[in-house]
Amino acid sequence: MTHTVTFEDEDSGNVDPGETYARTFDAPRELAYDCTIHAGMDATVTVTD
């Protein structure tokens, strides 16, 4: 199933089965993200030192 990883400041675009998405974080913080294709599919990334 295709998904997206959509942050407030960055969007992965469609991530198809077998593909991956990577993002590097440069500072500690919490960022919420969701899948714009599937309502209710959301989470938070917690970046620590």
Residue pairs with C-beta under 8 A, 6 or more apart in sequence:
1 17
2 14
2 15
2 16
2 17
2 37
3 14
3 15
3 35
3 37
3 38
3 41
4 11
4 12
4 13
4 14
4 15
4 34
4 35
4 36
4 37
5 11
5 12
5 15
5 21
5 23
5 33
5 35
6 12
6 33
6 34
6 35
6 36
7 23
7 31
7 32
7 33
8 31
8 32
10 23
11 36
12 21
12 23
14 37
15 21
25 31
25 45
25 47
27 47
28 47
28 48
28 49
29 47
30 44
30 45
30 46
30 47
31 44
31 45
31 47
32 42
32 43
32 44
33 42
33 43
33 44
33 45
34 41
34 42
34 43
35 41
35 42
